[in-house]
Amino acid sequence: MARINTNVSSMIARNNLGRTNENLSVRLQRLSTGLRINRGADDPAGLIVSERLRSEMRGIDQAIDNSERASSVIATTEGYLAEVADLLNSIKSLVVEAANTGGVSDEEVEANQLEIDSAIASITRISNTASFAGLQLLNGNLDYTTSGVDSSNIEGVQIDGAQFGSNGDLDVSVEVVNAAETASLFLSGDAGATSGELDDSVTVEIAGSLGVQSVTFASGTTMSAIVAAVNTLSDTTGVTAQLVSASDQSSGLVFSSTGYGSDEFVSVTKVGPGGTDFDTLDAQGGTATQRDEGVDVTAVVNGAVAVGDGLEVSLNSPALSVQLDLSQNFATTVSGTASVFSITGGGAQFQLGPTISATQNIGVGVQSIAATRIGGTTVDGSRFFLDSLVGGKDNSLLAGNFSDASDILENAITEVSVLRGRLGAFERNTLQTNVRSLQIGLENITAAESKIRDTDFADETAKLTRAQILTQAGTSVLATANASAQNVLALLQ
């Protein structure tokens, strides 16, 4: 059959040639761009997945940058703190030297005081000037802010980290469930033949957290005389004594440690013969013993049991990391009533994950290291800080309070050292590990995205060759189909 109005063969050849040309265009586009998916029509499902992966990649890449930036901030802060630590150590040597009053003149003490004043001023200056790209580091700008702290219950608050979530502030509830105790031993005042006096002489060894001393009491020594002798040695033993009833020698006396907590102890031991009526008990009417240890305070903070150390408690949880100095009255009383305050904001917030969520945002508190903020120590009911060592103030060298000055200084050194260690641990165990884990995730996600979206050149080159051959063949076939209609002319001759 020969028809000339409709050339079906030409139509078939033309359609196939069009498909081949379209396929050839796709191969050329993929080879020229390096991408298998250039538009949604190439692979709709693959486009959706690859765009999600690309979004994750951008988030992870920025999280890596954030972590590295945070590491730089922490390293800079720690560098400033190292200089503060050197200054505190130099002050320590000056205080110890000045305490050697038998070998140091008043002029030398005054010179030491001038050096201390200069060093303390330098510490405050570092606190005010330490910065990173305009961000103040050690002036309290990165510390958490609080409100409602009852100083009669909580003398000191240090917040190392807090997660607010969607809340604007965080309430902190502190309730003492087990009171702090000093170590104590009881000595009866009516055990001997004469009430309130020793029947025979005795030598006793008195030991505490500060040291050991021995003292001899003659027969007939009264309870009040024993109290006076023990208290004279309290600075070297850490043990004090007092009558149960100040007006009654026969009421007995109590040996107590000067501090609270499990690190404190009292040991009263007879040495040699004598002292038939000198027997210490764990409590009045209790069991005979020669040693007793103190008890740390136990408190519940926001429903979690905090670790106690003397009058201090600390809690380290993902939601809240805090250290509290409790007042003596609050820590030694189980009242069933909680002391509540609020963390209203602040802290250094570091976004360490690719998405914005509470689990990928870590807050770190960096306290001010100004002289008015470090070294907090309660002395005789008053709280002093490092600035109290400046000339003319209560704990200066010229005031002669070397012991109190040393205690304040030791606390300041400990605070700075702990802060340096905490920041170092955060940099090493959180930031550096976070960067490494994110880099691994970025590698794997990039590989997955590349597999979906990038061109396989070996495969596309083979398909390009096939498309080129089909295009050439289709063109030749179309030419043949178009020429076949001319054969009809032979029938008209």
C-alpha positions in Angstrom: 0.0 0.0 0.0 1.3 3.4 -0.9 -0.1 6.6 0.5 1.3 10.2 0.2 -1.2 12.2 2.3 0.0 10.7 5.5 3.6 9.5 6.0 3.2 7.4 9.2 6.8 6.2 9.0 8.0 9.7 9.0 5.9 10.5 12.1 7.2 7.5 14.0 10.8 8.4 13.1 10.3 12.0 14.0 8.8 11.2 17.4 11.6 8.8 18.3 14.2 11.3 17.1 12.6 14.0 19.4 12.8 11.7 22.4 16.4 10.9 21.5 17.3 14.6 21.2 15.6 15.3 24.6 17.6 12.4 26.1 20.8 13.8 24.5 20.0 17.2 25.9 19.6 15.7 29.4 23.0 13.9 29.2 24.7 17.0 28.0 23.2 19.1 30.8 24.2 16.6 33.5 27.7 16.4 32.1 28.1 20.1 31.8 26.7 20.9 35.4 28.0 17.8 37.2 24.5 17.4 38.7 22.1 14.5 38.1 19.2 16.6 39.4 19.0 20.1 37.8 15.3 20.6 38.2 12.4 18.9 39.9 11.4 16.9 36.9 14.7 15.1 36.9 13.9 13.3 40.2 11.1 14.8 42.3 11.7 12.5 45.3 15.4 12.8 45.0 15.2 16.6 44.9 13.2 16.7 48.2 15.7 14.4 50.0 18.7 16.2 48.6 17.4 19.7 49.6 16.8 18.4 53.2 20.3 17.0 53.2 21.7 20.3 51.9 19.9 22.2 54.7 21.4 19.8 57.3 24.8 20.3 55.7 24.6 24.1 56.0 23.4 23.8 59.6 26.2 21.4 60.5 28.8 23.6 58.8 27.7 26.6 60.8 27.6 24.6 64.0 31.2 23.6 63.4 32.1 27.3 62.9 30.1 28.2 66.1 32.0 25.5 68.1 35.3 26.7 66.8 34.4 30.3 67.7 33.3 29.2 71.2 36.6 27.4 71.6 38.4 30.7 70.8 36.3 32.6 73.3 37.0 30.0 76.0 40.7 29.9 75.2 41.0 33.7 75.4 39.1 33.7 78.7 41.4 31.1 80.2 44.4 33.1 79.1 43.3 36.1 81.1 42.5 33.9 84.1 46.0 32.4 84.0 47.4 36.0 84.5 44.9 36.5 87.4 46.1 33.2 89.0 49.7 34.4 88.8 48.8 37.7 90.6 46.9 35.7 93.3 50.0 33.5 93.8 52.2 36.6 94.2 49.8 38.0 96.8 50.0 34.7 98.6 53.7 34.9 99.0 53.5 38.5 100.2 50.9 37.6 102.9 53.0 34.7 104.1 56.1 36.9 104.2 54.3 39.6 106.2 53.0 37.0 108.7 56.7 36.4 109.6 56.5 39.4 112.0 59.6 38.3 114.0 61.8 38.8 110.9 60.0 41.5 108.9 60.0 45.2 109.8 56.9 47.4 109.7 58.4 49.1 106.7 58.6 45.9 104.8 55.0 45.0 105.7 53.9 48.4 104.4 55.9 47.8 101.1 54.2 44.4 100.8 50.8 46.0 101.3 51.5 48.4 98.5 52.4 45.5 96.2 49.2 43.7 97.2 47.1 46.9 96.5 48.7 47.1 93.1 48.1 43.4 92.3 44.4 43.6 93.4 43.9 46.7 91.3 45.4 44.8 88.3 43.0 41.9 88.9 40.0 44.2 88.8 41.5 45.9 85.7 41.8 42.6 83.9 38.2 41.8 84.9 37.1 45.1 83.3 39.2 44.9 80.1 39.2 41.2 79.2 37.3 41.0 75.9 36.9 39.0 72.6 35.8 40.9 69.5 34.0 43.4 71.8 32.5 40.7 74.0 33.3 41.3 77.7 34.5 38.1 79.3 35.3 38.5 83.0 33.3 41.5 84.2 30.2 39.4 84.9 28.7 40.0 81.5 28.7 36.3 80.9 27.4 35.4 84.4 23.9 34.5 85.2 21.6 37.0 86.9 19.5 36.1 89.9 16.8 37.6 92.0 15.2 36.8 95.3 18.2 35.3 96.9 17.7 35.3 100.7 21.2 36.1 102.1 20.2 34.8 105.5 19.8 31.4 104.0 22.2 31.4 101.0 25.3 33.4 101.4 26.8 32.7 98.0 25.5 31.6 94.6 27.6 30.4 91.7 25.7 29.2 88.6 27.8 27.3 86.2 25.1 26.4 83.7 21.3 26.7 83.2 18.8 25.6 80.6 15.8 27.9 80.3 14.1 26.2 77.4 11.1 28.3 76.4 10.9 29.9 79.8 12.2 33.4 80.5 13.6 32.5 83.9 14.3 29.4 86.1 13.2 29.0 89.7 15.6 27.3 92.1 14.3 25.7 95.3 16.7 24.7 98.0 15.6 22.6 101.0 17.9 21.2 103.7 16.9 17.5 104.4 19.9 16.5 106.5 21.6 19.1 108.7 25.3 19.8 108.7 27.1 18.9 112.0 30.4 19.6 113.6 32.4 16.7 115.1 31.8 16.6 118.8 32.7 14.6 122.0 31.1 15.0 125.4 33.0 14.9 128.7 31.0 14.5 131.9 31.5 17.0 134.7 30.3 14.7 137.5 32.2 11.5 136.8 34.8 12.2 139.5 34.5 12.3 143.2 34.3 16.1 143.1 31.7 17.5 140.8 33.1 19.7 138.0 36.8 18.8 138.7 39.2 16.1 137.7 40.1 13.5 140.4 43.6 12.9 139.1 46.0 14.4 136.6 45.9 13.4 133.0 47.7 14.1 129.7 45.5 14.1 126.6 46.2 14.4 122.9 43.7 16.7 121.2 43.6 16.3 117.4 41.5 18.0 114.7 41.6 19.0 111.1 44.3 21.6 111.7 46.7 19.5 113.8 47.5 17.7 117.0 48.5 19.1 120.4 48.9 17.5 123.8 48.0 19.1 127.1 48.3 18.0 130.8 45.7 18.7 133.4 46.5 18.4 137.1 44.1 16.9 139.5 41.4 19.3 140.7 41.4 21.1 137.3 37.9 22.5 136.7 35.8 22.1 133.6 36.1 25.8 132.8 39.9 25.6 133.0 39.9 22.7 130.6 37.7 24.7 128.2 40.1 27.6 128.4 43.2 25.4 127.7 41.5 23.7 124.7 40.4 27.0 123.2 43.9 28.4 123.5 45.1 25.7 121.2 42.1 25.8 118.7 44.1 27.7 116.0 46.5 24.8 115.8 44.0 21.9 116.3 40.7 23.1 114.9 39.0 22.0 118.1 37.1 24.2 120.5 35.4 23.4 123.8 32.5 24.9 125.8 30.6 24.1 128.9 27.1 22.6 128.4 25.9 25.1 130.9 28.1 28.2 131.5 27.0 28.5 135.1 27.3 24.8 136.0 30.7 23.2 136.1 29.1 19.8 136.7 27.1 20.0 133.4 30.2 18.8 131.5 31.8 20.1 128.4 31.7 19.5 124.6 34.7 19.3 122.4 33.7 20.5 118.9 35.4 21.0 115.5 35.6 24.6 114.3 34.1 23.6 111.0 31.3 21.6 109.6 31.3 18.5 107.4 32.9 15.1 106.9 36.4 16.6 106.6 36.2 17.8 110.2 37.0 15.5 113.1 37.7 15.6 116.9 39.9 13.2 118.6 40.6 13.3 122.4 42.9 10.5 123.6 44.4 9.9 127.0 48.2 9.5 127.0 49.8 7.4 129.7 48.4 6.7 133.2 45.8 8.8 135.1 42.6 10.3 134.0 40.3 7.7 135.6 37.4 10.1 135.2 38.4 11.5 131.9 36.2 9.5 129.4 34.7 11.1 126.4 31.3 10.0 124.9 29.7 10.5 121.5 26.9 12.4 123.2 25.7 13.1 126.7 24.5 9.8 128.1 25.9 8.1 125.0 28.6 5.6 124.1 32.3 5.9 125.0 34.5 6.9 122.1 37.6 8.9 121.4 36.8 10.2 118.0 33.9 11.8 116.1 33.5 13.2 112.6 31.3 15.9 111.2 28.4 15.6 108.8 28.0 17.3 105.5 24.7 19.1 104.8 22.3 17.4 102.4 19.9 19.5 100.4 17.4 18.9 97.7 17.7 21.4 94.8 14.8 21.5 92.4 13.9 17.9 93.4 17.4 16.5 93.0 19.7 15.6 95.8 22.7 17.9 95.8 26.2 16.9 96.9 27.1 18.4 100.2 30.6 19.5 101.4 30.4 21.1 104.9 28.0 24.0 104.5 28.2 24.0 100.7 26.0 22.1 98.2 26.5 21.6 94.5 24.3 20.2 91.8 25.4 19.3 88.3 22.6 18.3 86.0 21.8 19.0 82.3 19.2 21.5 83.4 21.1 23.2 86.2 24.7 23.3 87.4 25.0 25.4 90.6 27.1 25.8 93.7 25.6 27.3 96.9 27.2 28.5 100.1 24.5 28.0 102.8 24.4 30.0 106.0 25.2 28.2 109.2 21.7 28.6 110.6 20.0 27.4 107.4 22.4 24.4 106.8 22.1 23.2 110.4 18.3 23.3 110.6 15.9 20.9 109.0 12.7 23.1 108.9 10.9 21.5 105.9 10.8 25.0 104.3 12.6 25.6 101.1 14.5 28.8 100.2 13.6 29.8 96.6 15.2 32.3 94.2 15.1 32.8 90.4 17.7 32.8 87.7 16.4 35.6 85.5 18.8 35.3 82.5 22.4 35.8 81.5 25.1 33.3 80.9 27.1 32.6 77.8 24.8 30.7 75.4 26.6 28.6 72.7 24.6 27.2 69.8 26.5 24.0 69.1 24.1 22.0 67.0 22.6 22.4 63.5 19.1 23.1 64.7 17.7 25.6 67.3 16.7 23.5 70.3 17.4 23.4 74.0 19.4 20.2 73.6 21.8 21.8 71.1 22.3 25.0 73.0 24.6 25.0 76.0 24.8 27.7 78.6 28.0 28.4 80.6 28.3 30.9 83.4 31.6 32.9 83.7 31.7 34.8 86.9 33.2 38.2 87.4 36.8 38.0 88.8 36.8 41.5 90.1 38.3 41.8 93.6 34.9 42.6 95.0 33.5 39.3 93.7 36.1 36.5 94.4 37.4 35.0 97.6 34.0 35.2 99.5 34.6 34.0 103.0 32.4 34.3 106.1 34.4 35.5 109.1 32.5 36.1 112.4 29.2 36.4 110.6 30.4 38.9 108.0 31.3 38.0 104.4 34.6 39.3 103.0 36.1 39.3 99.5 39.5 39.8 98.0 39.2 43.6 98.1 39.2 43.4 101.9 43.0 42.8 101.7 43.5 46.3 100.3 45.3 48.7 102.7 43.0 50.3 105.2 40.4 47.5 105.1 39.6 44.8 107.6 41.9 42.1 106.3 44.9 44.1 105.1 48.4 43.3 106.3 48.5 46.4 108.4 45.4 45.2 110.3 47.3 42.0 111.2 44.5 39.6 110.3 46.9 37.3 108.5 44.8 34.1 109.0 41.6 35.6 107.7 43.5 37.2 104.8 45.0 33.8 104.0 41.6 32.1 104.1 40.1 34.7 101.7 43.1 34.5 99.4 42.9 30.7 99.3 39.3 30.8 98.4 40.0 33.3 95.6 42.8 31.0 94.2 40.5 28.0 94.4 37.7 29.9 92.6 39.9 31.0 89.8 41.5 27.6 89.5 38.1 25.8 89.4 36.8 28.3 86.8 39.9 27.7 84.6 39.4 23.9 85.0 35.7 24.1 84.3 36.3 26.2 81.1 39.1 23.8 80.1 36.9 20.8 80.5 34.1 22.5 78.5 36.5 23.3 75.7 38.1 19.8 75.7 35.1 17.5 76.4 32.3 19.5 74.8 33.5 21.8 72.1 36.4 19.8 70.7 34.4 16.5 70.7 31.4 18.4 69.2 33.5 19.6 66.3 34.8 16.1 65.6 31.4 14.5 65.7 29.9 17.2 63.5 32.7 16.8 61.0 32.0 13.1 60.8 28.3 13.8 60.3 29.0 16.4 57.7 31.2 13.9 55.7 28.5 11.3 55.7 25.6 13.6 54.9 27.7 15.2 52.1 28.4 11.7 50.7 24.7 10.8 50.8 23.7 14.1 49.1 26.3 13.6 46.5 25.1 10.1 45.7 21.6 11.4 45.2 22.3 14.7 43.3 25.7 14.5 41.6 26.3 13.1 38.1 28.0 9.7 37.7 30.2 10.7 34.8 31.0 7.1 33.7 27.3 6.2 33.5 26.3 9.5 31.8 29.1 9.3 29.3 27.9 5.9 28.2 24.4 7.1 27.9 25.6 10.2 26.0 27.3 7.9 23.4 24.1 5.9 23.1 22.0 9.0 22.6 24.4 10.4 20.0 24.3 7.1 18.0 20.5 7.0 18.3 20.3 10.7 17.2 22.4 10.0 14.1 20.4 6.8 13.3 17.1 8.6 13.9 18.1 11.4 11.6 19.1 8.9 8.9 15.8 6.9 9.3 13.7 10.1 9.2 15.4 11.0 5.9 14.7 7.6 4.5 11.0 7.8 5.7 10.6 11.2 4.1 12.1 9.9 0.8 9.9 6.8 0.7 6.9 8.8 -0.5 8.8 9.7 -3.7 8.6 6.1 -4.7 4.9 6.6 -5.6 6.0 8.7 -8.6 7.2 5.5 -10.2 3.6 4.3 -10.5 2.6 7.4 -12.5 5.0 6.7 -15.3 
